[in-house]
Amino acid sequence: MTDMSDDDQQQTTGTSRRGFLRTAGLAAGGAVVGAATASAQEADPLITEIQDWASATGEGVDAAPYGMPIRFETDTVRRTVPWLTADPISSINFTPIHSLDGTITPQGCAFERHHSGAIELSKSDYRLMITGLVDRPLVFTYDDLMRFPRENHVYFCECAANSGMEWAGAQLNGAQFTHGMIHNMEYTGIPLRVLLEEAGVQPEGQWIFVEGADASSNGRSIPLEKAMDDVLVAFAANGEALRKEHGYPIRLVVPGWEGNMWVKWIRRIGVTHSAVEAREETSKYTDLMPDGRARKWTWEMDAKSIITSPSPQMPISHGAGPLVITGLAWSGRGAIDRVDVSLDGGVNWQTARLGTQGGKYALSRFYLEIDWDGSPMLLQSRAIDDTGYVQPTKDQLREIRGLNSVYHNNGIQTWAVYENGAVENVEVSS
Amino acid sequence: MSKSVLKALATTALVGVLAAPATAQVHNLGRAALPAEIAAWDIAIEPDGTGLPEGSGDAYDGEDLWVENCASCHGDFGEGAGAFPVIAGGEGTLTNRRPVKTVGSYWPYLSTVWDYVHRSMPFGNAQILSADETYAITAYILYSNGLVDDDFVLSRDNFLEVEMPNADGFYIDDRVESEVPLFSAEPCMSDCGEPVQITARATDLQSTPEGVVTVFAPDRQPAVEASADAPASDGDSDGDGDSAMADEPVQEAAVEPAMPTLDPELVAAGEGLWRQCRSCHTVDQGGRNGTGPNLYGIVGHAAGASEGFRYSNPMQAAASEGLVWTPEELDAFLADPRGYMRGTRMSFRGLRDEADRAAMIAYLTSVTGQ
């Protein structure tokens, strides 16, 4: 992949010839489908021989003042689909959800969506302005913002176009590509309500219009009710400063609502009487329906789930026997209550175990441990949130929305699993 | 604190007192935004025309501005280039399998056009257009959509008189009424229907990036063997970003002639100037062709030779006559692209300053390697 760093390409450096051969042999063994692993014929040299790492010393402290994943983890990288967009500066890439576990997305592999590229804006150059229908139009520096009370919350951020390429049928092979426009982080920020109260919203102010400092500005209108409820002006994610590609030094966090509204590098909050109807909320991020009209202001991300492993990028390499089926579930209308998994394309279901039950607007992680008999499966998962909403099938959505709505595809995904452990993105009759 | 800031603070405080339900500042952090600052950043245009500045422009002037600033991505008539958005046409296509969503066919408000052109375009060089220029380009967009005549003059005064064909084409999200009840029943857990069949397979489309899937279904070909007899995609199964699938990366590295040692300052200056070019061109080895060709190895290389790029007719003709992009030829081209080569698709106006051209050529030479 194009994302490989120099480190990845130097993978064999520093590995002894013996060690390298042994690793290669193991990898080949792992590919033998159905190989029994319960009993060994010969003693494992990894155990019986003294390994380099058990004899010599490893790296000292400070070898990497800010560490990167160990060089073996080359698969856990963002990837893009070049044909999707005209230009990588206004484009999207995908979180490697297939190879992650738990629920928190590391910033370094959390998907990116830019409309005019990821800009570099320092804290000292940062300004936030509140204007419009307020008693006191205000300007804040970054340091000013650090003096307001702050909160921590875990929220998912999902692009409205996540799974958008799958409307007309199974298209991309990989959970990363079908469902990877999502990440889930612990944000630290100031409630937007606090800043708006500081400026004093006037009674005729019913909306806010938020803009970024980049050339696209990506302006979006948000009703005041949401702005005063749970929106955060965030400066940190997972305990550290936001990454450049996620809006350093400040971005908006709009829990449960489509990612496009989470304006990065936010520079102005204008309080207005009505929606501004900017480009990103008219020409884009509106959902074309079969009658040629379009839904607008489709903000909430409906409940959705995806099996991240097995999946096309995560085939079953161990043959029949114990198998862990795992995935993610979320809802923009609340918290996840339950996830069901089907092995036969939706005819029979069993309830999975929630390893992490996420809070409101956060990812949950589910597991279903089965004893796989090695026969083909059609894996599906469906999320049920605490409002009682049950994730629909793609066909149920198509019946209402047709094929042209692009955004908000939260239909049930099917993975075909074959005897050899290969997994493919398919559609099934229903 | 400066005098003007104090004055603004006093004014703001006074306004605060006059507005009836004024709440007190709780934290007393931040400072009053000055009128000049608000004017610089509060540039949003609302559907009722709020925010529009004085000014006007006609479709004639708009066409010239369009060709210079917009056509390289959106086509001479708004028909789109590469995979960049189509701006004109598409009327009556919103119920088609492949709707064409343009200003004329889809956008509900003209204010959106003015706002976006003024604040975010041209791509890679935003916020250069004056109010009059923005009115003119907006007028040309209306003209190219067949909504006004070619002598149409758009101004703040007649802005709201323009009727947008799809103004009534939107309604507020109704999922809570139209969908949520349908999807809120207790779900079936067993024997929920007939056994299902596979009806479509992603592998057949071969649109997944290569190399990420390594184990394939027993009876299916790996997608990486996509060259010769690849089954054709049905063309109906992709999403928002269709039509860009033809962009193949250029694989071959050009062989470079020896170049003189480069002045690092000149290269750095050229890199700065490159920002104007990168929305259309890539310069890295194997980079993709965009609206313009990949330029890796361009200095000293034959013209019109980036594989897979559709050059203009005059560029193809020059290439077949053996044009080589020596620094001298590049300098002449960059000084006045359309003067140098009539009919070139590159709508960039050129670099008038000789030093800028030297910097650009130095940069292009440097990224190519020696």
Interface residues (C-beta under 8 A of the other chain):
Chain A: M1 R79 T80 V81 P82 W83 L84 T85 A86 D87 I89 S90 H115 S116 M129 I130 T131 G132 D135 R136 P137 L138 V139 F140 T141 D144 L145 R147 F148 A161 G164 M165 E166 W167 A168 G169 A170 Q171 L172 N173 G174 Q176 F177 V194 E197 E198 G200 Q202 P203 F209 E211 A215 S216 S217 G219 R267 R268 G270 T272 S274 V276 E277 A278 R279 T282 S283 T286 L288 P290 D291 G292 R293 A294 R295 K296 W297 T298 W299 E300 D302 P312 Q313 P315 S317 D340 D344 G345 G346 V347 N348 W349 Q350 L378 R382 I384 T387 G388 Y389 V390 Q391 P392 Q396 I400 L403 N404 V406 A416 Y418 E419 N420 G421 A422 V423 E424 N425 V426 E427 V428 S429 S430
Chain B: T12 A13 V15 G16 A19 A20 P21 A22 T23 Q25 V26 H27 L29 G30 R31 A32 A33 E37 I38 W41 D42 A44 I45 E46 P47 D48 C73 G82 A83 F84 P85 L94 T95 R97 P99 K101 V103 Y106 W107 P108 Y109 S111 T112 D115 Y116 R119 S120 F123 G124 A126 Q127 G169 F170 Y171 I172 D173 D174 R175 S178 E179 V180 L182 F183 S184 A185 P187 C188 M189 S190 D191 C192 G193 E194 P195 V196 Q197 I198 T199 A200 R201 A202 T203 L205 S207 T208 P209 G211 V212 V213 T214 V215 F216 A217 P218 R220 A223 D236 S237 D238 G239 D240 G241 A244 M245 D247 R278 S279 R288 G290 T291
